[in-house]
Amino acid sequence: MKRILLIEDNPDIRENTAEILELDGYEVYTAENGKLGVEMATSLKPDLIICDIMMPVLDGYSVLHLLSKNPDTENIPFIFLTAKADRSDFRKGMEMGADDYITKPFDDVDLLNALESRFKKIEQMQKKYSRNIEGLNNLVRDVGGEEELRNLTQNREKRKYKKKSEIFREGDFPLYLFYIEKGKVKTYKTNEDGKELIINLHNEGDFFGYVNLMREDSYMESASALEDSELILIPKSEFFKLIHQNRQVSQKFIKMLSDNIKENEDQLLKLAYNSVRKRVSECLLKFFEQSDDRNNKNGIKISREDLSNMAGTSIETAIRTLSDFKDEKLIEISTGKIKVINFDKLKNLKN
């Protein structure tokens, strides 16, 4: 049963509204002023808050401001309920982060529809979506905007990149969102001596180049093709048009595409504290995750240079570590291809 906190100073409206919500199956808690409402929201952590604006002690704006500053309550959906219908009041409430705005007098059906719509959107936002075209397709289908999605990926410029071809360089200004239709791409940073550190691997069906696009800042890394690849180039203007047209698409799409930021942070920690053996084993497994031979039937061909660049070590050390893994019966190496014999042991190597 969904729990709703109703903050309303008028006793008649508070009682009638609570009754409507309870009849529709909600568990309702009430507060007669803003101060009490903030205290109850903090302790109860309801699924949704309905709050009047003009109240004693604390008005609705102050309630929303205080709750938005508290990590425990900042994500609770918030609906203003008020007799004030001036456009400036609507604008102020929405700019502060309110999710909806209902004016008095209101129809029972309007109130219940607003709640049902809000809870539906919450469920959609909590769903997990993969960071590829299928995930984006499912997302937009759930929250609306199929036409925008079709326009995003159809009739776009396609470019072919040969293996090792540069796609963009650190310091360039982003003009496109890239989608891999075929092939694999690596993103990497280069130090003053020209030594590469691979930041991430991107496979067929992935988007990349979006972080700096959204930051509207120059690329902090470079990208090149790991193998012959075909990319769809989505213009910056069209990407922003999509995420600005639909709030739910914007919020979830940005989260979906930004998940790898944490992955990159974890990688930096591993580079700083993990042993060479551990780093090489984890990078080896990541290459397998991105390969077409995920079932490990035929093995995969991995450039020793790419493996060393991703593990943050020299080529000689990477080759020596692979030889150790082979002697320990963790992998097989034949005609340049690597096949993992013992995934579990390789994954759980001690640091």
C-alpha positions in Angstrom: 0.0 0.0 0.0 1.4 3.4 -1.0 1.9 5.9 1.8 1.0 9.5 1.3 1.7 12.5 3.5 -0.9 15.3 3.2 0.2 18.7 4.6 -2.7 21.0 4.7 -3.7 23.6 7.3 -7.4 23.8 6.4 -9.1 21.0 8.6 -12.1 20.5 6.2 -9.9 20.2 3.1 -7.4 18.0 5.0 -10.1 15.6 6.2 -12.0 15.4 2.8 -8.8 14.9 0.8 -7.5 12.2 3.2 -10.9 10.4 2.9 -10.7 10.5 -0.9 -7.2 9.0 -0.9 -8.0 6.3 1.7 -11.1 5.2 -0.3 -8.8 4.8 -3.3 -6.5 2.4 -1.2 -3.8 4.7 -0.1 -2.4 4.9 3.5 -2.6 8.5 4.4 -0.8 10.6 7.1 -1.8 14.2 7.7 0.0 17.3 9.1 -1.7 20.6 9.8 1.3 22.8 9.2 4.6 22.9 7.3 6.9 22.4 10.3 5.1 19.2 11.4 5.0 18.1 7.8 8.8 18.3 7.5 9.2 16.3 10.7 6.7 13.6 9.6 8.3 13.4 6.1 11.7 12.8 7.6 10.5 10.1 10.0 7.9 8.4 7.7 9.6 8.7 4.3 6.3 8.4 2.5 6.0 7.4 -1.1 4.5 10.8 -2.1 3.8 14.2 -0.5 0.9 16.5 -1.2 1.4 19.9 0.3 -0.5 23.2 0.5 1.4 26.4 -0.2 -0.1 29.0 2.1 0.3 27.6 5.6 1.4 28.8 9.1 4.8 28.2 10.6 6.3 27.1 7.2 4.8 27.6 3.8 4.8 25.0 1.1 7.9 26.4 -0.7 9.9 26.2 2.6 8.8 22.7 3.1 9.9 21.7 -0.4 13.2 23.5 0.1 14.0 21.8 3.4 13.1 18.3 2.1 15.1 18.8 -1.1 18.2 19.5 1.1 17.8 16.2 3.0 19.3 13.2 1.3 16.6 11.0 2.9 13.7 13.0 1.5 15.1 14.7 -1.6 13.7 12.1 -4.0 10.2 11.8 -2.6 7.7 13.0 -5.3 6.1 16.3 -4.3 2.8 17.7 -5.4 1.6 21.2 -4.5 -2.1 21.6 -3.6 -3.2 25.2 -3.5 -5.8 27.8 -4.3 -3.2 30.1 -5.9 -3.4 29.9 -9.6 -1.1 32.7 -10.7 1.5 31.7 -13.4 4.4 32.9 -11.3 3.4 30.5 -8.5 3.3 27.6 -10.9 6.7 28.6 -12.3 8.3 29.0 -8.8 7.0 25.7 -7.6 8.2 23.8 -10.7 11.6 25.5 -10.7 12.1 24.5 -7.0 11.6 20.8 -8.0 7.9 20.1 -7.5 6.6 17.2 -9.6 3.1 18.5 -10.1 0.7 21.3 -9.2 -3.0 20.9 -8.5 -5.2 24.0 -7.9 -8.3 24.2 -5.6 -11.1 23.5 -6.0 -10.2 20.2 -7.6 -12.2 17.2 -8.8 -11.7 13.9 -7.0 -10.8 12.2 -10.3 -8.2 14.9 -11.2 -6.5 14.3 -7.8 -6.5 10.5 -8.2 -5.3 10.7 -11.8 -2.5 13.0 -10.8 -1.3 10.5 -8.2 -1.7 7.5 -10.5 0.3 9.2 -13.2 3.0 10.2 -10.8 3.4 6.6 -9.4 3.4 5.2 -12.9 6.3 7.5 -13.8 8.2 6.6 -10.7 7.9 2.9 -11.6 9.2 3.6 -15.1 12.1 5.6 -13.7 13.1 2.8 -11.4 13.3 0.3 -14.2 16.7 -0.8 -15.4 17.6 -0.1 -19.0 20.7 -1.2 -20.9 23.1 1.4 -22.2 22.4 0.6 -25.9 19.8 1.2 -28.6 17.6 -1.6 -27.2 17.6 0.0 -23.8 16.8 3.4 -25.2 14.0 1.9 -27.3 12.5 0.2 -24.2 12.8 3.5 -22.2 11.2 5.7 -24.8 8.4 3.1 -25.4 7.6 3.1 -21.7 7.5 6.9 -21.2 6.4 8.0 -24.7 8.3 9.5 -27.6 8.6 6.7 -30.1 8.7 9.2 -33.0 11.6 11.1 -31.3 13.5 7.9 -31.0 13.0 7.0 -34.6 14.2 10.5 -35.6 17.2 10.1 -33.4 18.6 7.0 -35.1 17.2 7.0 -38.6 18.6 8.7 -41.6 21.8 9.7 -39.8 25.2 10.0 -41.3 27.2 6.7 -41.1 30.9 6.5 -41.2 33.3 3.6 -41.5 36.5 3.5 -39.5 39.4 1.1 -40.2 41.1 -0.7 -37.3 43.2 1.8 -35.3 41.5 4.8 -37.0 41.0 7.9 -34.8 37.4 8.8 -34.2 38.0 11.9 -32.0 41.0 13.3 -30.1 41.4 14.6 -26.6 40.8 18.4 -26.7 38.4 18.3 -29.7 35.0 19.8 -29.2 32.1 17.3 -29.4 29.6 17.7 -32.2 28.0 14.2 -32.2 26.7 11.4 -30.1 28.2 8.2 -31.5 26.4 4.9 -31.8 28.3 1.7 -32.8 26.3 -0.2 -35.5 29.2 -2.6 -36.1 32.6 -3.1 -34.5 34.4 -2.1 -31.3 35.8 1.2 -30.0 38.2 2.1 -27.2 38.4 5.4 -25.4 41.8 6.3 -23.9 44.0 9.0 -22.5 47.6 9.7 -23.5 50.4 11.0 -21.3 53.2 13.3 -22.3 55.4 10.4 -23.4 52.6 9.0 -25.7 51.7 6.1 -23.4 48.1 5.2 -23.6 45.7 4.3 -20.8 42.5 2.7 -22.0 39.5 4.1 -20.2 36.7 2.0 -21.6 35.7 -0.5 -24.3 32.5 0.0 -26.3 30.8 -2.8 -28.2 28.3 -3.0 -31.0 25.0 -1.4 -29.8 26.7 1.1 -27.5 26.5 4.9 -27.4 29.7 6.8 -26.5 31.0 10.3 -26.5 28.1 11.6 -24.5 29.7 12.8 -21.2 31.5 15.8 -22.7 28.6 16.3 -25.1 26.3 16.9 -22.1 28.9 18.9 -20.3 29.4 21.0 -23.5 33.1 20.8 -22.9 36.0 19.5 -25.0 36.8 15.8 -24.9 38.8 14.6 -21.9 39.8 11.4 -23.8 40.4 10.1 -27.3 38.6 7.3 -29.2 39.7 5.0 -31.9 38.4 1.8 -33.6 39.7 -1.5 -32.1 38.6 -3.2 -35.3 36.9 -2.2 -38.6 33.8 -0.4 -37.4 30.7 1.4 -38.6 29.3 4.3 -36.5 26.1 6.4 -36.6 26.7 10.0 -35.9 23.8 11.7 -34.1 24.1 15.6 -34.3 24.4 17.3 -30.9 21.3 19.4 -31.6 19.2 16.3 -32.2 20.5 14.6 -29.0 19.6 17.7 -26.9 16.2 17.9 -28.6 15.3 14.4 -27.5 16.4 14.8 -23.9 14.7 18.2 -23.6 11.4 17.1 -25.1 10.5 14.6 -22.4 11.6 15.0 -18.7 11.4 11.3 -18.0 13.4 10.4 -21.0 16.0 13.1 -20.1 16.4 11.9 -16.5 16.6 8.2 -17.2 18.6 8.5 -20.4 21.3 10.7 -18.7 21.5 8.2 -15.8 21.6 5.3 -18.2 24.5 6.8 -20.2 26.4 8.1 -17.1 26.6 4.8 -15.3 30.1 4.2 -16.6 31.4 7.2 -14.7 31.4 5.0 -11.6 33.0 2.2 -13.5 35.8 4.6 -14.5 36.3 5.6 -10.9 36.5 2.0 -9.9 39.1 1.4 -12.6 41.3 4.2 -11.3 41.2 2.8 -7.8 42.2 -0.6 -9.2 45.1 0.9 -11.2 46.3 2.6 -8.0 46.0 -0.4 -5.6 45.7 -3.7 -7.5 48.7 -5.8 -8.3 49.8 -6.3 -12.0 48.4 -9.8 -12.0 45.0 -8.7 -10.7 44.9 -5.8 -13.2 45.8 -8.0 -16.2 43.2 -10.6 -15.2 40.4 -8.1 -14.8 41.3 -6.4 -18.2 41.4 -9.8 -19.8 37.9 -10.7 -18.5 36.6 -7.3 -19.7 37.9 -7.9 -23.2 36.0 -11.2 -23.1 32.8 -9.5 -21.9 33.0 -7.2 -25.0 33.9 -9.9 -27.5 31.7 -11.9 -29.9 33.0 -15.1 -28.2 31.4 -14.7 -24.8 30.9 -18.4 -24.6 34.6 -18.9 -24.8 34.4 -21.4 -27.7 37.2 -20.2 -30.0 39.1 -17.7 -27.9 39.7 -14.0 -28.8 42.5 -12.1 -30.4 43.7 -9.3 -28.1 46.4 -6.9 -29.0 49.1 -7.2 -26.3 49.5 -3.4 -26.6 45.8 -2.8 -25.9 45.9 -5.2 -23.0 48.9 -3.5 -21.4 47.4 0.0 -22.1 44.2 -1.0 -20.3 46.0 -2.6 -17.4 48.4 0.3 -17.0 51.6 -1.7 -17.4 54.3 -2.3 -20.0 53.8 -4.7 -23.0 56.6 -6.9 -21.6 55.0 -7.2 -18.2 51.6 -8.0 -19.8 53.1 -10.7 -22.0 55.0 -12.2 -19.0 51.8 -12.2 -16.9 49.9 -14.0 -19.7 52.6 -16.5 -19.8 52.3 -17.1 -16.1 48.5 -17.5 -16.5 49.2 -20.1 -19.2 51.6 -22.0 -17.0 48.9 -21.9 -14.2 46.4 -23.5 -16.5 44.1 -20.4 -16.4 44.3 -19.6 -20.1 45.4 -21.2 -23.4 47.2 -19.2 -26.1 47.1 -20.5 -29.7 47.9 -18.7 -32.9 47.6 -15.4 -31.1 44.2 -16.1 -29.6 43.5 -16.3 -25.9 41.0 -18.8 -24.5 40.1 -18.8 -20.8 40.2 -22.2 -19.1 39.2 -21.2 -15.6 37.0 -18.1 -15.4 36.3 -18.4 -11.7 39.9 -18.7 -10.6 41.0 -15.9 -13.0 38.2 -13.6 -11.7 39.0 -14.4 -8.0 42.8 -14.0 -8.1 44.1 -12.5 -4.9 45.5 -9.1 -5.1 
